[in-house]
Amino acid sequence: MKKLKNKPVPKEEEEEEEKVVNGDMDSDDGSIPSPVVSDDDDDYEGFSDSNDSSKNSDSESGSGSEQSESSDDEDGENPSIDGGSSDGADDLNQEDQSAGSDDGLSDGGDSIDSREVVDESDSSEDEVETRNTIGDVPFEWYKEEEHIGYDKAGRKIKKKERMDKLDSFLARTDDSKSWRTIRDELEDEDIEITKEEFKTIRRMLKGKAPHADFNPHPDYVDWFAWDGAGHPLSNAPEPKRRFIPSKHEAKMVVKYLRAIRKGLITFDKPKEKPRYYNLWVDDPEKPGHGLSYIPAPKPKLPGHEESYNPSQEYIPTQEEINAYQLMFEEDRPKFIPKRFTSLRSVPAYEKSVKEFFERCLDLYLCARARKKRINIDPESLKPKLPSRKDLKPYPTTCYLEYKGHKGPVASICTDPTGQHIASGSHDGTVRIWEVETGRCIKIFELGEPVQHVAWNPVPELPLLAVSMGQDVFVLNTGLEKEEHKMIADLLRVETSTTPDESVIVISLTYLLRDSKAVLIHMLSKKLTQRLPFKLHGLAVSSTFHPSRSIFFVSTKKNVRVYDLLKKKFIKKLEPGVREISSLSVHPGGDNVIVGSKDGKLCWFDMDLSSKPYKILKSHPKDITNVNFHRTYPLFASSSDDCTAYVFHGMVYSDLNQNPLIVPLEILHGHKAVNGRGLLDCKFHPRQPWLFTAGADSVIKLFCH
């Protein structure tokens, strides 16, 4: 085998090699010059020696003695490529590696673990290779271990000690650069992002190039040199069609010419500027500012009053000027005209600066909004209601008057047969009238103002209940055709000391409202029971269901519905009015109307909701009473404004169809006394008639 001989090295090259070994020689661009390999055996032999020296310099021991030994070996004998020489070199390298590994293990492995392995790259930027080589293995697998992975040599990478949450929070608070620090879980270390990296991230988020020097739109560089070009791009001769006029273009010119002559194509004439223009009007040729532009309101133009020499009729007298001083400031005129002999004698306006400033404030402080107006016929917004002629019969005119009371008539009620009507007044009397003739049949003197009267719903027992003060009187009207034994049994009381057998006082009977309590009395058993429910407020009005054992009690704010047999609360109706004054239940039992003291009438559908189905704002004053007709689809309301409103209220058997409510008539005729008008209204049980009672001591009957 051919041996490589050592070639003598010049002194200058020897110094350069020593610089390379010691790491002192750097090129201008920061890179280490690579040795040049020649075809000569001697040159190759020198290259191998220098390569051995670089290996020794990069060993893990890194001691200066080894570097000196490598330099001495270069001056000594050259090793051959035979097996003996190569084996010796390999032995030396293995000894160096073992020595380095022993040193690392003796130090506890810190020097090896903390060292970062950097590979040379041909790119312009140095990329640091990751130390941990676990790949895509989940970090949870190393959660309970003392290491986080392995390096390239297969050694464990130990975890670093972490601070608890409180210490880490305090450290982040004290460190102003903590917001730029991110955690690298793979390498188990904190990395601080530099300003240049932040700028690069921002450019990438904006869709720009990472490097700031990169130009995405460079100037176009023409690759063809046009200056001094001796030949064109194409040497083809000019075609003949470029020298002959186009027949198609001639046809189009003739077509347009004929269209202009016939007037099919017109041209806009130039606008002539007007010779005169209005000084106080905005320039109409001024372009707008878009749809959102709203012009400022114009100030009021001066009139005859602002003239320096106005007419005598515009100049106020001294009495009028004195009267202006007694007026409120907003009602006082802003300008008082005066007369001057000439324009030269007119003084400066003392409020000009103030008014100009207020005008500027109005322009930029008062927001202007554009209102969109829609041209809609108001009649089309009204609901389509049936004609009133189709809804007859209903009461329209006053047919009869019942006079005799000396005080306001507080309550009226008709008997089930419809032949008689009872009335109670504040004069302490209860009167019974014949409906058709208006004749007063009986008068009961009770001595106290009567609050309420009610007939017994059973026609065979013509009893009348009268409420006054804290007591309820049950009166035997004596209108039965034959003596009824049951009436005597109902009115017989063993402890009674009343001389008149027709008037029997039974304390706290039929119905009493006293201190949030409602008492119900059964005449047949002569028992009084208290309503087993708690009322949230004072009771205002109450009534029974027409066919079921359901009881309605209204307070000032709501209406509560109870089941007397099951003794449970059913529903609470919330009208949302100021104060409830009265209520009435439909004969079907599923609808309720409520009157309030703010003039609102609320219609409730029990099966629909606890909120009002309809709210009718009809009366300007308090509603005193509301009432349903027993057979006709009518209901009415009376108010202190001396009027009674009659409505058509049809309730359908189909649950999918809403009730039909139509206003029909407004009934007048009563007079107001001490601010009170109508106090009560009741329908006739069989006819579409309405009875009204007023504070003027008169009862009126309205018929169809």
C-alpha angles and dihedrals in degrees: 000000000000115000125219113236123213112251117211110255120219118244094245093051090047091056091049091051090052090053091051091050093048092045093239099116117084129168125232093263093046096254126123113246113244120226119255118238118212132191093247117101091226092055091050088049091055091048091056091051093051090046090055090051092052090052091053091049091052095049121121094250092062093187123156093231092065090052090053090048091052091051091050090051090057090058093047132068119321115242117236128229091247121119095256095055094044091048090053092052092049091051091053092050091049091050091050092050092047091049091051092048092049090052091051093050093047090056091054095258094283095121092051096043094045093049116100116218112223121190122202115247133193091222123103092246128058111240117200112219118226116261097209113074102186092112117195095349110135116254090227089076089065095042095105096033127095093230134055100212145306135288127225092277091055095250121142118255107219123222119252121236113263128208121238120253095266094051092044090050092051090047092051089048093053095042112077091196096055092104089063094052122098129184121243104204093185095057095029094231142107118252122202115214114223126223092253090054090050090052090050091051092050092051091050092049089053091052095252131130116279093236117069092211093059114107112205092190108044122179115273113254113205109225094200119080105222097176112095095002108161098193132040123236090259127031093197114129121250112273120245094238090070091066099042119077114247115254092202092056090049090055092050091050091052091047093052091045092055091047091053092049092050091049095245090124117047131183126219112254117226112261115247116224113236116248093222128035137180112261094206097051125085117252106272091205091057108112118242127245097236131272093304093059113110115184118230117255113260121240119247113273118239117263137191092296092063092055117115090227106031126172120275092252092064095053111089122222125241091259091055091049090052089049090054090061091058093053126090116269094246091051095045115100113257095220131034112201121232134187125237128183094228140003090250091065095054109113124222116278106255094205098048096103093045094049092046090052092048089049090055090048091052092051098054103024101044106076116221121212130191114237118208111219122201119200102228127158108243091217091062090060093059115095116253105252129179119258118270090233089064092052098057140158105066132128115277111152137039109256105171141009127210112208129177109092118108096204139039113304104234101181142012134185136179124221119244092258093054094229099106137037127200124209133189123202140188088248088079097252135115116207131193117208137189108242101214098042102029091228118150108234104180139010124200116198108209101162097224133079110274116230104182141001129195135177124226106258091223108088094207091059107054096191123152125209117207124190119206127159111319095337138077119212123206109206127198102219094191092223095127115116093223132024109269119207092206091063090056091048092050094049098040112109120174096209095048117127097176111131094208110072093199093063118055122174114218110179117227096358132141097014133342132179111203129154099336091316130114120202124199120197125199110210094195094058096025090229129140121205132182121232103259093222134089116242118213096216141356116315113246105175139355140186142169129248110258095235111006136059092258123128126202121206122179126201125187093278109026147010121242124204121206136183108225097195097048091033095222139124114255111179145339119222116208113197095176095223132135097253132346116234105174145353139200134191124224115244088246090057097225099093132057132188122206127195123206138196092245093066097259125132116201124200115205126197105204093202094047110050146318089250123082117276090205133010115200117197098197110134124059091208138040119311109230101186144357127200140183124216114240098224109008123069091248136119132175142195131204126205144184088254087081093249136110121206120211119203136186110232114179117184113196127213089226106090092205092063119079122227116271114233119186126169109231116172144358112217120208134178110102127102127226118246120189090344094306124115126168114007102182144006131192135178124230109255094232109016130058090250129130127209119204128190122198143187088253090077092249130122116203133195118212117197136182 
